[in-house]
Protein backbone atom coordinates (compact mmCIF):
# COMPACT_ATOMS: atom_id res chain seq x y z
CA UNK A 1 0.00 0.00 0.00
CA UNK A 2 2.79 2.41 0.86
CA UNK A 3 4.59 1.77 -2.43
CA UNK A 4 1.40 2.26 -4.44
CA UNK A 5 0.57 5.54 -2.68
CA UNK A 6 4.16 6.75 -3.09
CA UNK A 7 4.18 5.95 -6.79
CA UNK A 8 0.87 7.74 -7.36
CA UNK A 9 1.81 10.96 -5.55
CA UNK A 10 5.28 10.80 -7.09
CA UNK A 11 3.73 11.13 -10.55
CA UNK A 12 2.27 14.53 -9.66
CA UNK A 13 5.47 15.60 -7.87
CA UNK A 14 7.43 14.72 -11.02
CA UNK A 15 5.01 16.53 -13.35
CA UNK A 16 5.13 19.56 -11.05
CA UNK A 17 8.97 19.45 -11.24
CA UNK A 18 9.41 19.14 -7.49
CA UNK A 19 11.44 15.96 -7.33
CA UNK A 20 14.11 17.41 -5.04
CA UNK A 21 11.47 18.81 -2.69
CA UNK A 22 10.70 15.25 -1.57
CA UNK A 23 14.38 14.75 -0.74
CA UNK A 24 14.44 17.96 1.31
CA UNK A 25 11.22 16.94 3.09
CA UNK A 26 12.75 13.59 4.00
CA UNK A 27 15.98 15.06 5.39
CA UNK A 28 14.02 17.73 7.27
CA UNK A 29 12.29 15.04 9.35
CA UNK A 30 15.47 14.20 11.29
CA UNK A 31 15.37 17.18 13.75
CA UNK A 32 11.70 16.45 14.45
CA UNK A 33 12.44 12.79 15.13
CA UNK A 34 15.22 13.67 17.56
CA UNK A 35 13.22 16.44 19.26
CA UNK A 36 10.16 14.20 19.68
CA UNK A 37 12.35 11.45 21.13
CA UNK A 38 13.92 13.83 23.64
CA UNK A 39 10.56 15.23 24.75
CA UNK A 40 8.96 11.78 25.16
CA UNK A 41 12.06 10.42 26.93
CA UNK A 42 11.97 13.27 29.44
CA UNK A 43 8.22 12.86 30.03
CA UNK A 44 7.77 9.09 30.38
CA UNK A 45 11.23 7.62 29.96
CA UNK A 46 10.49 5.98 26.55
CA UNK A 47 11.04 8.02 23.40
CA UNK A 48 10.28 5.36 20.80
CA UNK A 49 6.49 5.76 20.62
CA UNK A 50 5.90 5.75 16.85
CA UNK A 51 2.93 8.20 16.59
CA UNK A 52 4.91 10.75 18.60
CA UNK A 53 7.99 10.31 16.42
CA UNK A 54 5.85 10.71 13.29
CA UNK A 55 4.27 13.87 14.68
CA UNK A 56 7.67 15.37 15.39
CA UNK A 57 8.98 14.37 11.97
CA UNK A 58 5.92 15.86 10.28
CA UNK A 59 6.32 19.18 12.11
CA UNK A 60 9.92 19.83 11.04
CA UNK A 61 9.28 18.45 7.55
CA UNK A 62 6.35 20.86 7.15
CA UNK A 63 8.57 23.67 8.45
CA UNK A 64 11.19 22.76 5.87
CA UNK A 65 8.67 22.79 3.00
CA UNK A 66 7.35 26.17 4.21
CA UNK A 67 10.89 27.55 4.28
CA UNK A 68 11.47 26.35 0.70
CA UNK A 69 8.24 27.96 -0.45
CA UNK A 70 8.96 31.27 1.31
CA UNK A 71 12.57 31.46 0.10
CA UNK A 72 11.55 30.69 -3.48
CA UNK A 73 8.57 33.09 -3.58
CA UNK A 74 9.71 35.99 -1.37
CA UNK A 75 13.41 36.20 -2.28
CA UNK A 76 15.50 36.15 -5.45
CA UNK A 77 16.68 32.61 -4.76
CA UNK A 78 15.70 29.85 -7.14
CA UNK A 79 13.85 26.83 -5.83
CA UNK A 80 16.83 24.48 -6.21
CA UNK A 81 18.96 26.86 -4.09
CA UNK A 82 16.25 27.01 -1.43
CA UNK A 83 15.98 23.20 -1.42
CA UNK A 84 19.76 22.80 -1.04
CA UNK A 85 19.83 25.27 1.87
CA UNK A 86 16.91 23.67 3.72
CA UNK A 87 18.15 20.12 3.12
CA UNK A 88 21.67 20.78 4.43
CA UNK A 89 20.66 22.94 7.41
CA UNK A 90 17.87 20.67 8.67
CA UNK A 91 19.87 17.48 8.18
CA UNK A 92 22.89 18.98 9.94
CA UNK A 93 20.68 20.05 12.84
CA UNK A 94 19.18 16.57 12.97
CA UNK A 95 22.61 14.89 13.14
CA UNK A 96 23.60 17.16 16.04
CA UNK A 97 20.34 16.41 17.88
CA UNK A 98 20.76 12.68 17.21
CA UNK A 99 24.16 12.87 18.88
CA UNK A 100 22.51 14.51 21.87
CA UNK A 101 19.94 11.68 21.97
CA UNK A 102 22.69 9.05 22.10
CA UNK A 103 24.34 10.84 25.02
CA UNK A 104 21.16 11.11 27.12
CA UNK A 105 21.39 7.61 28.49
CA UNK A 106 17.61 7.35 28.74
CA UNK A 107 14.58 6.82 26.52
CA UNK A 108 15.92 3.60 24.94
CA UNK A 109 17.54 5.20 21.84
CA UNK A 110 18.49 1.80 20.39
CA UNK A 111 16.85 1.35 16.99
CA UNK A 112 16.39 5.05 16.36
CA UNK A 113 19.03 4.92 13.62
CA UNK A 114 16.72 2.60 11.66
CA UNK A 115 14.77 5.70 10.65
CA UNK A 116 17.76 6.77 8.56
CA UNK A 117 17.78 3.81 6.15
CA UNK A 118 14.61 1.94 7.13
CA UNK A 119 14.06 -1.43 8.75
CA UNK A 120 11.06 -3.59 7.93
CA UNK A 121 12.30 -6.62 9.85
CA UNK A 122 12.01 -4.94 13.25
CA UNK A 123 8.58 -3.41 12.62
CA UNK A 124 5.86 -4.17 15.15
CA UNK A 125 2.28 -5.05 14.23
CA UNK A 126 0.76 -1.77 15.43
CA UNK A 127 3.47 0.17 13.53
CA UNK A 128 2.57 -1.68 10.32
CA UNK A 129 -1.12 -0.93 10.94
CA UNK A 130 -0.40 2.79 11.36
CA UNK A 131 1.62 2.86 8.13
CA UNK A 132 -1.15 1.01 6.27
CA UNK A 133 -3.83 3.43 7.48
CA UNK A 134 -1.76 6.47 6.51
CA UNK A 135 -1.00 4.98 3.08
CA UNK A 136 -4.71 4.25 2.49
CA UNK A 137 -5.65 7.81 3.49
CA UNK A 138 -3.00 9.23 1.15
CA UNK A 139 -4.19 7.02 -1.72
CA UNK A 140 -7.81 8.04 -1.16
CA UNK A 141 -6.82 11.73 -1.22
CA UNK A 142 -4.97 11.20 -4.52
CA UNK A 143 -8.05 9.58 -6.07
CA UNK A 144 -10.28 12.46 -4.96
CA UNK A 145 -7.88 15.16 -6.19
CA UNK A 146 -6.76 13.41 -9.41
CA UNK A 147 -8.48 15.68 -11.95
CA UNK A 148 -7.63 19.07 -10.38
CA UNK A 149 -4.07 17.92 -9.68
CA UNK A 150 -3.61 16.92 -13.31
CA UNK A 151 -4.76 20.32 -14.56
CA UNK A 152 -2.72 22.10 -11.89
CA UNK A 153 0.50 20.25 -12.80
CA UNK A 154 0.23 21.02 -16.52
CA UNK A 155 -1.24 24.54 -16.57
CA UNK A 156 -1.71 26.33 -13.26
CA UNK A 157 -2.96 29.52 -14.95
CA UNK A 158 -5.73 27.67 -16.79
CA UNK A 159 -6.57 25.87 -13.54
CA UNK A 160 -6.90 29.21 -11.79
CA UNK A 161 -9.13 30.60 -14.54
CA UNK A 162 -11.26 27.45 -14.29
CA UNK A 163 -12.06 28.27 -10.67
CA UNK A 164 -9.66 25.79 -9.06
CA UNK A 165 -8.04 27.22 -5.90
CA UNK A 166 -4.44 26.62 -6.94
CA UNK A 167 -2.94 27.79 -3.64
CA UNK A 168 -5.04 25.32 -1.71
CA UNK A 169 -4.20 22.65 -4.27
CA UNK A 170 -0.50 23.44 -3.93
CA UNK A 171 -0.80 23.07 -0.17
CA UNK A 172 -2.67 19.81 -0.66
CA UNK A 173 0.12 18.47 -2.90
CA UNK A 174 2.72 19.48 -0.31
CA UNK A 175 0.58 17.87 2.40
CA UNK A 176 0.37 14.61 0.46
CA UNK A 177 4.14 14.67 -0.05
CA UNK A 178 4.61 15.32 3.66
CA UNK A 179 2.29 12.44 4.60
CA UNK A 180 4.14 10.13 2.23
CA UNK A 181 7.57 11.04 3.59
CA UNK A 182 6.52 10.64 7.21
CA UNK A 183 4.74 7.36 6.50
CA UNK A 184 7.74 5.88 4.71
CA UNK A 185 10.28 6.71 7.44
CA UNK A 186 10.07 3.32 9.14
CA UNK A 187 10.20 1.40 5.85
CA UNK A 188 12.77 3.15 3.62
CA UNK A 189 14.19 5.76 6.01
CA UNK A 190 14.47 9.50 5.59
CA UNK A 191 17.61 9.34 3.44
CA UNK A 192 15.99 7.25 0.67
CA UNK A 193 12.38 8.45 0.88
CA UNK A 194 12.92 10.40 -2.35
CA UNK A 195 13.60 7.12 -4.18
CA UNK A 196 10.25 5.67 -3.14
CA UNK A 197 8.50 8.78 -4.43
CA UNK A 198 10.34 9.54 -7.67
CA UNK A 199 11.79 6.35 -9.17
CA UNK A 200 8.40 4.65 -9.82
CA UNK A 201 7.07 7.84 -11.44
CA UNK A 202 10.14 8.21 -13.67
CA UNK A 203 9.91 4.54 -14.67
CA UNK A 204 6.19 4.87 -15.43
CA UNK A 205 6.92 7.86 -17.67
CA UNK A 206 8.65 5.50 -20.10
CA UNK A 207 5.47 3.43 -20.50
CA UNK A 208 2.86 6.05 -21.34
CA UNK A 209 2.12 9.67 -22.25
CA UNK A 210 -1.22 9.79 -20.40
CA UNK A 211 -1.37 11.05 -16.82
CA UNK A 212 -4.02 8.60 -15.61
CA UNK A 213 -2.12 5.62 -16.98
CA UNK A 214 1.14 6.99 -15.62
CA UNK A 215 -0.32 7.24 -12.11
CA UNK A 216 -1.60 3.65 -12.26
CA UNK A 217 1.66 2.25 -13.67
CA UNK A 218 3.69 4.22 -11.13
CA UNK A 219 1.55 2.89 -8.30
CA UNK A 220 2.01 -0.68 -9.57
CA UNK A 221 5.78 -0.31 -9.90
CA UNK A 222 6.04 1.25 -6.46
CA UNK A 223 4.00 -1.52 -4.87
CA UNK A 224 5.99 -4.24 -6.63
CA UNK A 225 9.37 -2.75 -5.79
CA UNK A 226 8.45 -2.22 -2.13
CA UNK A 227 7.08 -5.74 -1.77
CA UNK A 228 10.15 -7.42 -3.27
CA UNK A 229 12.60 -5.14 -1.46
CA UNK A 230 10.93 -5.55 1.94
CA UNK A 231 10.78 -9.33 1.47
CA UNK A 232 14.48 -9.52 0.58
CA UNK A 233 15.59 -7.30 3.46
CA UNK A 234 13.49 -9.22 5.99
CA UNK A 235 15.31 -12.44 5.13
CA UNK A 236 18.69 -10.91 6.08
CA UNK A 237 18.69 -8.67 9.15
CA UNK A 238 21.90 -6.94 8.12
CA UNK A 239 20.36 -5.51 4.92
CA UNK A 240 18.80 -2.04 5.28
CA UNK A 241 15.25 -2.04 3.94
CA UNK A 242 15.43 1.36 2.28
CA UNK A 243 18.55 0.52 0.30
CA UNK A 244 17.17 -2.83 -0.89
CA UNK A 245 13.84 -1.27 -1.93
CA UNK A 246 15.73 1.46 -3.79
CA UNK A 247 17.77 -1.15 -5.67
CA UNK A 248 14.61 -3.07 -6.58
CA UNK A 249 12.98 0.12 -7.84
CA UNK A 250 16.12 0.90 -9.83
CA UNK A 251 15.94 -2.50 -11.53
CA UNK A 252 12.33 -1.73 -12.54
CA UNK A 253 13.45 1.69 -13.76
CA UNK A 254 16.26 0.14 -15.81
CA UNK A 255 13.88 -2.39 -17.40
CA UNK A 256 11.39 0.38 -18.20
CA UNK A 257 14.07 2.58 -19.71
CA UNK A 258 15.27 -0.20 -21.98
CA UNK A 259 12.12 -2.01 -23.18
CA UNK A 260 9.12 0.27 -22.58
CA UNK A 261 7.21 0.45 -25.89
CA UNK A 262 6.29 4.14 -25.62
CA UNK A 263 9.39 6.08 -24.54
CA UNK A 264 11.96 3.35 -23.87
CA UNK A 265 15.41 3.49 -25.43
CA UNK A 266 14.77 0.53 -27.73
CA UNK A 267 11.43 1.90 -28.97
CA UNK A 268 12.93 5.38 -29.44
CA UNK A 269 15.84 3.96 -31.41
CA UNK A 270 13.48 1.96 -33.64
CA UNK A 271 11.32 5.06 -34.28
CA UNK A 272 14.37 7.13 -35.17
CA UNK A 273 15.65 4.40 -37.49
CA UNK A 274 12.23 4.10 -39.14
CA UNK A 275 12.09 7.86 -39.59
CA UNK A 276 15.56 7.96 -41.16
CA UNK A 277 14.53 5.24 -43.59
CA UNK A 278 11.38 7.18 -44.53
CA UNK A 279 13.48 10.29 -45.19
CA UNK A 280 15.93 8.33 -47.31
CA UNK A 281 13.10 6.74 -49.29
CA UNK A 282 11.45 10.11 -49.93
CA UNK A 283 14.74 11.70 -51.01
CA UNK A 284 15.49 8.69 -53.19
CA UNK A 285 12.09 8.96 -54.95
CA UNK A 286 12.58 12.68 -55.52
CA UNK A 287 16.02 11.94 -56.98
CA UNK A 288 14.50 9.34 -59.31
CA UNK A 289 11.88 11.88 -60.43
CA UNK A 290 14.67 14.33 -61.32
CA UNK A 291 16.40 11.46 -63.20
CA UNK A 292 19.60 11.94 -61.22
CA UNK A 293 21.94 9.15 -60.05
CA UNK A 294 21.75 7.87 -56.46
CA UNK A 295 25.09 7.24 -54.73
CA UNK A 296 23.90 6.36 -51.23
CA UNK A 297 23.98 2.58 -50.81
CA UNK A 298 21.42 2.58 -48.00
CA UNK A 299 18.95 4.53 -50.12
CA UNK A 300 19.48 2.15 -53.04
CA UNK A 301 18.96 -0.85 -50.76
CA UNK A 302 15.67 0.58 -49.43
CA UNK A 303 14.46 1.37 -52.98
CA UNK A 304 15.30 -2.17 -54.12
CA UNK A 305 13.53 -3.63 -51.08
CA UNK A 306 10.41 -1.61 -51.91
CA UNK A 307 10.51 -2.90 -55.52
CA UNK A 308 11.07 0.53 -57.03
CA UNK A 309 14.56 -0.14 -58.40
CA UNK A 310 15.90 -3.33 -59.96
CA UNK A 311 19.24 -4.86 -58.82
CA UNK A 312 20.89 -3.39 -61.94
CA UNK A 313 19.75 0.13 -60.96
CA UNK A 314 16.92 0.47 -63.51
CA UNK A 315 13.76 2.11 -62.19
CA UNK A 316 10.65 -0.07 -62.30
CA UNK A 317 7.22 1.09 -63.42
CA UNK A 318 6.06 1.09 -59.81
CA UNK A 319 9.11 3.16 -58.91
CA UNK A 320 8.31 5.76 -61.58
CA UNK A 321 4.75 6.03 -60.31
CA UNK A 322 5.93 6.35 -56.69
CA UNK A 323 8.49 9.00 -57.67
CA UNK A 324 5.81 10.97 -59.56
CA UNK A 325 3.46 10.79 -56.57
CA UNK A 326 6.25 11.89 -54.22
CA UNK A 327 7.01 14.94 -56.38
CA UNK A 328 3.31 15.79 -56.61
CA UNK A 329 2.93 15.48 -52.84
CA UNK A 330 5.94 17.74 -52.29
CA UNK A 331 4.38 20.34 -54.59
CA UNK A 332 1.06 20.07 -52.74
CA UNK A 333 2.84 20.57 -49.41
CA UNK A 334 4.63 23.63 -50.80
CA UNK A 335 1.33 25.08 -52.01
CA UNK A 336 -0.33 24.36 -48.66
CA UNK A 337 2.50 26.06 -46.77
CA UNK A 338 2.18 29.09 -49.01
CA UNK A 339 -1.59 29.33 -48.56
CA UNK A 340 -1.61 28.50 -44.80
CA UNK A 341 1.70 29.66 -43.29
CA UNK A 342 0.33 29.53 -39.72
CA UNK A 343 -1.09 26.00 -39.84
CA UNK A 344 0.09 23.65 -37.10
CA UNK A 345 1.23 20.85 -39.41
CA UNK A 346 3.34 23.17 -41.55
CA UNK A 347 6.29 22.93 -39.19
CA UNK A 348 6.19 19.12 -39.14
CA UNK A 349 8.24 16.88 -41.49
CA UNK A 350 6.04 16.16 -44.49
CA UNK A 351 6.75 12.44 -44.91
CA UNK A 352 3.06 11.58 -44.96
CA UNK A 353 0.80 12.26 -47.88
CA UNK A 354 -1.11 15.50 -47.51
CA UNK A 355 -4.28 13.54 -48.23
CA UNK A 356 -3.80 11.76 -44.86
CA UNK A 357 -3.35 15.03 -42.95
CA UNK A 358 -6.29 17.07 -44.27
CA UNK A 359 -10.05 16.52 -44.38
CA UNK A 360 -11.24 15.22 -47.73
CA UNK A 361 -13.04 18.47 -48.60
CA UNK A 362 -10.01 20.65 -47.84
CA UNK A 363 -7.70 18.35 -49.80
CA UNK A 364 -10.05 18.44 -52.81
CA UNK A 365 -10.03 22.26 -52.80
CA UNK A 366 -6.23 22.31 -52.51
CA UNK A 367 -5.89 19.82 -55.38
CA UNK A 368 -8.15 21.94 -57.60
CA UNK A 369 -6.05 24.98 -56.75
CA UNK A 370 -2.90 23.02 -57.63
CA UNK A 371 -4.32 21.85 -60.97
CA UNK A 372 -5.39 25.40 -61.81
CA UNK A 373 -1.94 26.74 -60.96
CA UNK A 374 -0.32 24.05 -63.13
CA UNK A 375 -2.66 24.84 -66.03
CA UNK A 376 -1.80 28.54 -65.84
CA UNK A 377 1.90 27.71 -65.59
CA UNK A 378 1.77 25.43 -68.65
CA UNK A 379 -0.22 28.02 -70.60
CA UNK A 380 2.31 30.72 -69.77
CA UNK A 381 5.19 28.46 -70.84
CA UNK A 382 3.40 27.66 -74.11
CA UNK A 383 2.88 31.37 -74.83
CA UNK A 384 6.56 32.07 -74.22
CA UNK A 385 7.55 29.28 -76.60
CA UNK A 386 5.09 30.50 -79.26
CA UNK A 387 6.34 34.06 -78.85
C-alpha positions in Angstrom: 0.0 0.0 0.0 2.8 2.4 0.9 4.6 1.8 -2.4 1.4 2.3 -4.4 0.6 5.5 -2.7 4.2 6.8 -3.1 4.2 5.9 -6.8 0.9 7.7 -7.4 1.8 11.0 -5.5 5.3 10.8 -7.1 3.7 11.1 -10.5 2.3 14.5 -9.7 5.5 15.6 -7.9 7.4 14.7 -11.0 5.0 16.5 -13.3 5.1 19.6 -11.0 9.0 19.4 -11.2 9.4 19.1 -7.5 11.4 16.0 -7.3 14.1 17.4 -5.0 11.5 18.8 -2.7 10.7 15.2 -1.6 14.4 14.8 -0.7 14.4 18.0 1.3 11.2 16.9 3.1 12.8 13.6 4.0 16.0 15.1 5.4 14.0 17.7 7.3 12.3 15.0 9.4 15.5 14.2 11.3 15.4 17.2 13.7 11.7 16.4 14.4 12.4 12.8 15.1 15.2 13.7 17.6 13.2 16.4 19.3 10.2 14.2 19.7 12.4 11.4 21.1 13.9 13.8 23.6 10.6 15.2 24.8 9.0 11.8 25.2 12.1 10.4 26.9 12.0 13.3 29.4 8.2 12.9 30.0 7.8 9.1 30.4 11.2 7.6 30.0 10.5 6.0 26.6 11.0 8.0 23.4 10.3 5.4 20.8 6.5 5.8 20.6 5.9 5.7 16.8 2.9 8.2 16.6 4.9 10.8 18.6 8.0 10.3 16.4 5.9 10.7 13.3 4.3 13.9 14.7 7.7 15.4 15.4 9.0 14.4 12.0 5.9 15.9 10.3 6.3 19.2 12.1 9.9 19.8 11.0 9.3 18.5 7.5 6.4 20.9 7.2 8.6 23.7 8.4 11.2 22.8 5.9 8.7 22.8 3.0 7.3 26.2 4.2 10.9 27.5 4.3 11.5 26.3 0.7 8.2 28.0 -0.5 9.0 31.3 1.3 12.6 31.5 0.1 11.6 30.7 -3.5 8.6 33.1 -3.6 9.7 36.0 -1.4 13.4 36.2 -2.3 15.5 36.2 -5.4 16.7 32.6 -4.8 15.7 29.9 -7.1 13.9 26.8 -5.8 16.8 24.5 -6.2 19.0 26.9 -4.1 16.2 27.0 -1.4 16.0 23.2 -1.4 19.8 22.8 -1.0 19.8 25.3 1.9 16.9 23.7 3.7 18.2 20.1 3.1 21.7 20.8 4.4 20.7 22.9 7.4 17.9 20.7 8.7 19.9 17.5 8.2 22.9 19.0 9.9 20.7 20.1 12.8 19.2 16.6 13.0 22.6 14.9 13.1 23.6 17.2 16.0 20.3 16.4 17.9 20.8 12.7 17.2 24.2 12.9 18.9 22.5 14.5 21.9 19.9 11.7 22.0 22.7 9.0 22.1 24.3 10.8 25.0 21.2 11.1 27.1 21.4 7.6 28.5 17.6 7.4 28.7 14.6 6.8 26.5 15.9 3.6 24.9 17.5 5.2 21.8 18.5 1.8 20.4 16.9 1.4 17.0 16.4 5.1 16.4 19.0 4.9 13.6 16.7 2.6 11.7 14.8 5.7 10.6 17.8 6.8 8.6 17.8 3.8 6.2 14.6 1.9 7.1 14.1 -1.4 8.7 11.1 -3.6 7.9 12.3 -6.6 9.8 12.0 -4.9 13.3 8.6 -3.4 12.6 5.9 -4.2 15.2 2.3 -5.0 14.2 0.8 -1.8 15.4 3.5 0.2 13.5 2.6 -1.7 10.3 -1.1 -0.9 10.9 -0.4 2.8 11.4 1.6 2.9 8.1 -1.1 1.0 6.3 -3.8 3.4 7.5 -1.8 6.5 6.5 -1.0 5.0 3.1 -4.7 4.3 2.5 -5.7 7.8 3.5 -3.0 9.2 1.1 -4.2 7.0 -1.7 -7.8 8.0 -1.2 -6.8 11.7 -1.2 -5.0 11.2 -4.5 -8.1 9.6 -6.1 -10.3 12.5 -5.0 -7.9 15.2 -6.2 -6.8 13.4 -9.4 -8.5 15.7 -11.9 -7.6 19.1 -10.4 -4.1 17.9 -9.7 -3.6 16.9 -13.3 -4.8 20.3 -14.6 -2.7 22.1 -11.9 0.5 20.3 -12.8 0.2 21.0 -16.5 -1.2 24.5 -16.6 -1.7 26.3 -13.3 -3.0 29.5 -15.0 -5.7 27.7 -16.8 -6.6 25.9 -13.5 -6.9 29.2 -11.8 -9.1 30.6 -14.5 -11.3 27.4 -14.3 -12.1 28.3 -10.7 -9.7 25.8 -9.1 -8.0 27.2 -5.9 -4.4 26.6 -6.9 -2.9 27.8 -3.6 -5.0 25.3 -1.7 -4.2 22.6 -4.3 -0.5 23.4 -3.9 -0.8 23.1 -0.2 -2.7 19.8 -0.7 0.1 18.5 -2.9 2.7 19.5 -0.3 0.6 17.9 2.4 0.4 14.6 0.5 4.1 14.7 0.0 4.6 15.3 3.7 2.3 12.4 4.6 4.1 10.1 2.2 7.6 11.0 3.6 6.5 10.6 7.2 4.7 7.4 6.5 7.7 5.9 4.7 10.3 6.7 7.4 10.1 3.3 9.1 10.2 1.4 5.9 12.8 3.2 3.6 14.2 5.8 6.0 14.5 9.5 5.6 17.6 9.3 3.4 16.0 7.2 0.7 12.4 8.4 0.9 12.9 10.4 -2.4 13.6 7.1 -4.2 10.3 5.7 -3.1 8.5 8.8 -4.4 10.3 9.5 -7.7 11.8 6.3 -9.2 8.4 4.6 -9.8 7.1 7.8 -11.4 10.1 8.2 -13.7 9.9 4.5 -14.7 6.2 4.9 -15.4 6.9 7.9 -17.7 8.7 5.5 -20.1 5.5 3.4 -20.5 2.9 6.1 -21.3 2.1 9.7 -22.2 -1.2 9.8 -20.4 -1.4 11.0 -16.8 -4.0 8.6 -15.6 -2.1 5.6 -17.0 1.1 7.0 -15.6 -0.3 7.2 -12.1 -1.6 3.7 -12.3 1.7 2.2 -13.7 3.7 4.2 -11.1 1.5 2.9 -8.3 2.0 -0.7 -9.6 5.8 -0.3 -9.9 6.0 1.3 -6.5 4.0 -1.5 -4.9 6.0 -4.2 -6.6 9.4 -2.7 -5.8 8.4 -2.2 -2.1 7.1 -5.7 -1.8 10.1 -7.4 -3.3 12.6 -5.1 -1.5 10.9 -5.5 1.9 10.8 -9.3 1.5 14.5 -9.5 0.6 15.6 -7.3 3.5 13.5 -9.2 6.0 15.3 -12.4 5.1 18.7 -10.9 6.1 18.7 -8.7 9.2 21.9 -6.9 8.1 20.4 -5.5 4.9 18.8 -2.0 5.3 15.2 -2.0 3.9 15.4 1.4 2.3 18.5 0.5 0.3 17.2 -2.8 -0.9 13.8 -1.3 -1.9 15.7 1.5 -3.8 17.8 -1.1 -5.7 14.6 -3.1 -6.6 13.0 0.1 -7.8 16.1 0.9 -9.8 15.9 -2.5 -11.5 12.3 -1.7 -12.5 13.4 1.7 -13.8 16.3 0.1 -15.8 13.9 -2.4 -17.4 11.4 0.4 -18.2 14.1 2.6 -19.7 15.3 -0.2 -22.0 12.1 -2.0 -23.2 9.1 0.3 -22.6 7.2 0.4 -25.9 6.3 4.1 -25.6 9.4 6.1 -24.5 12.0 3.4 -23.9 15.4 3.5 -25.4 14.8 0.5 -27.7 11.4 1.9 -29.0 12.9 5.4 -29.4 15.8 4.0 -31.4 13.5 2.0 -33.6 11.3 5.1 -34.3 14.4 7.1 -35.2 15.6 4.4 -37.5 12.2 4.1 -39.1 12.1 7.9 -39.6 15.6 8.0 -41.2 14.5 5.2 -43.6 11.4 7.2 -44.5 13.5 10.3 -45.2 15.9 8.3 -47.3 13.1 6.7 -49.3 11.5 10.1 -49.9 14.7 11.7 -51.0 15.5 8.7 -53.2 12.1 9.0 -55.0 12.6 12.7 -55.5 16.0 11.9 -57.0 14.5 9.3 -59.3 11.9 11.9 -60.4 14.7 14.3 -61.3 16.4 11.5 -63.2 19.6 11.9 -61.2 21.9 9.2 -60.1 21.8 7.9 -56.5 25.1 7.2 -54.7 23.9 6.4 -51.2 24.0 2.6 -50.8 21.4 2.6 -48.0 18.9 4.5 -50.1 19.5 2.2 -53.0 19.0 -0.9 -50.8 15.7 0.6 -49.4 14.5 1.4 -53.0 15.3 -2.2 -54.1 13.5 -3.6 -51.1 10.4 -1.6 -51.9 10.5 -2.9 -55.5 11.1 0.5 -57.0 14.6 -0.1 -58.4 15.9 -3.3 -60.0 19.2 -4.9 -58.8 20.9 -3.4 -61.9 19.8 0.1 -61.0 16.9 0.5 -63.5 13.8 2.1 -62.2 10.7 -0.1 -62.3 7.2 1.1 -63.4 6.1 1.1 -59.8 9.1 3.2 -58.9 8.3 5.8 -61.6 4.8 6.0 -60.3 5.9 6.3 -56.7 8.5 9.0 -57.7 5.8 11.0 -59.6 3.5 10.8 -56.6 6.2 11.9 -54.2 7.0 14.9 -56.4 3.3 15.8 -56.6 2.9 15.5 -52.8 5.9 17.7 -52.3 4.4 20.3 -54.6 1.1 20.1 -52.7 2.8 20.6 -49.4 4.6 23.6 -50.8 1.3 25.1 -52.0 -0.3 24.4 -48.7 2.5 26.1 -46.8 2.2 29.1 -49.0 -1.6 29.3 -48.6 -1.6 28.5 -44.8 1.7 29.7 -43.3 0.3 29.5 -39.7 -1.1 26.0 -39.8 0.1 23.7 -37.1 1.2 20.8 -39.4 3.3 23.2 -41.6 6.3 22.9 -39.2 6.2 19.1 -39.1 8.2 16.9 -41.5 6.0 16.2 -44.5 6.7 12.4 -44.9 3.1 11.6 -45.0 0.8 12.3 -47.9 -1.1 15.5 -47.5 -4.3 13.5 -48.2 -3.8 11.8 -44.9 -3.3 15.0 -43.0 -6.3 17.1 -44.3 -10.0 16.5 -44.4 -11.2 15.2 -47.7 -13.0 18.5 -48.6 -10.0 20.6 -47.8 -7.7 18.3 -49.8 -10.1 18.4 -52.8 -10.0 22.3 -52.8 -6.2 22.3 -52.5 -5.9 19.8 -55.4 -8.1 21.9 -57.6 -6.0 25.0 -56.7 -2.9 23.0 -57.6 -4.3 21.8 -61.0 -5.4 25.4 -61.8 -1.9 26.7 -61.0 -0.3 24.0 -63.1 -2.7 24.8 -66.0 -1.8 28.5 -65.8 1.9 27.7 -65.6 1.8 25.4 -68.7 -0.2 28.0 -70.6 2.3 30.7 -69.8 5.2 28.5 -70.8 3.4 27.7 -74.1 2.9 31.4 -74.8 6.6 32.1 -74.2 7.5 29.3 -76.6 5.1 30.5 -79.3 6.3 34.1 -78.9 
